[in-house]
Each structure stands twice: as C-alpha cells, then as structure tokens.
Amino acid sequence: MRTLGSFVVWLALVVMSAAAYSQQSYPSRPIRLLIPYAPGGPTDIQGRVIGQKMTESWGQQVVVENRTGASGAVAAEAAARAKPDGYTLILITSAHVTLPSLMTKLSYNAVDDFAPVTLVSSTPYVFVAHPSLNVKSVKEVIALLKSRPGQLTFASTSSGGGSHIAGELFKLQAGVDMIHVPYKGSGAAIPDVIGGQVPLMFENIVSVMPYVKAGRLHALAISSSKRSPVMPDLPTVAESGLPGFDVSNWFAVLAPAGTPPAIVAQLNKEITRILETPDMRARLASQGADPIGSTSDECGKYMRAELAKWAKVIKEAGIKLD
C-alpha cells in the first residue's frame, strides 16, 4: 500500500511539474488567432497588428486565420472546441454577445465556453441623416419621427448587426417608429443614405466622416457614452436627450475555457502592452477606435453585462436571424 501511495504522490508531482514547465515555457510553438470575419475589415486589421507584435516580442509566429461564416459563429465554435492550452485564441467583436439572442441553435455558450483575456478597443457609431430631412440634432429627428410614424427608414449594414441594433435601441428609448432597411455591408448601405433613399443610419465614424465633412450627410450624435476624440464637438446620443444610450462595436481577445490562468495572465500582459504602443494606437485611431485594455476579470464582467443588455433589446425589438 505504501508503494502504491508513494507512486500516486510521485505521479501527481510529475503531472504538476509538467504543467508548470509547460506554462513557464509558453509559448513554445506557433499560436493561432482566429478572426471571425473576412480579411481587410477592422477585426482583421486589429488582429494582424496584435499578432505581428506578439510574434516580434515572443519569437513565436502568431498565425492569423480568417474563419468566416454565420456572423462569427463559425470561428467562435472552433475556438470554443479548441484545446485550452493558449495556442488557439479568437478576436471577437460585440456581435459575439448578441448572437445568442439572435440565433437559437448556437453550439457553444458565448460566455461560459471562453476564458476572457482582455478588451482590446471600442468603436462608436455616428447617427447620420440626409440633408433633405432638415434635422440637425437628435431632438429634431425624434420630433420628425413622431410626426411621421412608420414613414421614415433607417439603414444598417446587416440584420442583427451593430448598426441595426443601435437603431432598434434608439427606437425603443425615443419611443419612435422607423422602418429598418438591411444591407450587405457599408459599401452597399452608404450610397443609398447619401442618395436620400434611406435617410437615417448609425454607421462607423471612418466610413461616414468624408460625407459629413462634404456636407452630404448631417452628423447628429455619437453612439457611445463619451464623445469621440475623432469628432470631439459632436454630442453623444445620451447627452442629446436619451440618457443611458450607449452602443459601440467593441473587440476582445478570448481563449477556450479551461486555459491555465497563468497563460491567460501572460497573454493579458502582452496584449495590453501592445495596446499602449504608438503604432497600435495609430492603427486604432485610423479606424476611429479607442484602445481599452482590461484585466481578464473586467473583460468577463463586461461581456456578461453586454449579453444581458442586448438580450433585452433584441427581445423587445423582435429581431431574429433564424
């Protein structure tokens, strides 16, 4: 019995030592960073900069892999099912926590199946109107919508996407009725907004700023809780009459649930360091994004809060993708 007991103790020590050595030597091989969207978009650009800087710092290649499909669910499922050893990561957007309320058949839990690493950045939307509406503020557009219920339309880049949900939240908080017109991306939506066919939209700052400067669109407000450094004179929707209104497209790095805390901490330290570099800040600024950086715990709490917030909005708006 003593021999068996001694063997069990020895085996436990070997396993613990092996695990400790594995974490201390991390990373010892290439890391895969999944991107849920196609190359060239904001998520892909941020992921590639982070991956490049991690590669330079750690001497191990960070391989960016674009896994598109199902509004990000394909990549999220792959990340959730990956071995929790720190060698598979995913860069998500805020769509990650709205999908569970939009799609009933997800094969993973958006929060419980992941180990949060850090919040990366946040990009607000600009609420714009075509000049033909002759409105210059949120209060004016609310008054117009209330005088013409169900007659005016707002565009979005996709059903269930951030710009769509921002519009639905605006409708709920303002008590107005406007008709949603979904498009397949900004490239399809913006021309119709500029042309006046669909006169209202919540859209990314960088995408609409040239048209605002040219006078082809009126910027009414910024969607985030704070004003944007890119357009500091533009008030927020919240300070324009809808307190508590706060919508942004945010980004975060996650690992599979069960990833050792020591590895999560190492990833957090490296990625938050990268977010402070001048190059990364310049890249984010070019997208109208603000760097965040957070602890793993702060990231997890924020995701749960956003999940609950948008579940309520999506239910009240009656939005479904399946």
Secondary structure as GFF3:
##gff-version 3
##sequence-region A 1 322
A	DSSP	alpha_helix	2	24	.	.	.	ID=ss1
A	DSSP	beta_strand	31	35	.	.	.	ID=ss2
A	DSSP	alpha_helix	42	58	.	.	.	ID=ss3
A	DSSP	beta_strand	62	66	.	.	.	ID=ss4
A	DSSP	three_ten_helix	70	72	.	.	.	ID=ss5
A	DSSP	alpha_helix	73	81	.	.	.	ID=ss6
A	DSSP	beta_strand	88	93	.	.	.	ID=ss7
A	DSSP	alpha_helix	95	102	.	.	.	ID=ss8
A	DSSP	beta_strand	114	129	.	.	.	ID=ss9
A	DSSP	three_ten_helix	131	133	.	.	.	ID=ss10
A	DSSP	alpha_helix	138	147	.	.	.	ID=ss11
A	DSSP	beta_strand	153	156	.	.	.	ID=ss12
A	DSSP	alpha_helix	162	174	.	.	.	ID=ss13
A	DSSP	beta_strand	179	182	.	.	.	ID=ss14
A	DSSP	alpha_helix	186	195	.	.	.	ID=ss15
A	DSSP	beta_strand	200	204	.	.	.	ID=ss16
A	DSSP	alpha_helix	205	213	.	.	.	ID=ss17
A	DSSP	beta_strand	218	222	.	.	.	ID=ss18
A	DSSP	three_ten_helix	238	240	.	.	.	ID=ss19
A	DSSP	beta_strand	248	256	.	.	.	ID=ss20
A	DSSP	alpha_helix	261	275	.	.	.	ID=ss21
A	DSSP	alpha_helix	278	286	.	.	.	ID=ss22
A	DSSP	beta_strand	290	291	.	.	.	ID=ss23
A	DSSP	alpha_helix	296	317	.	.	.	ID=ss24
###
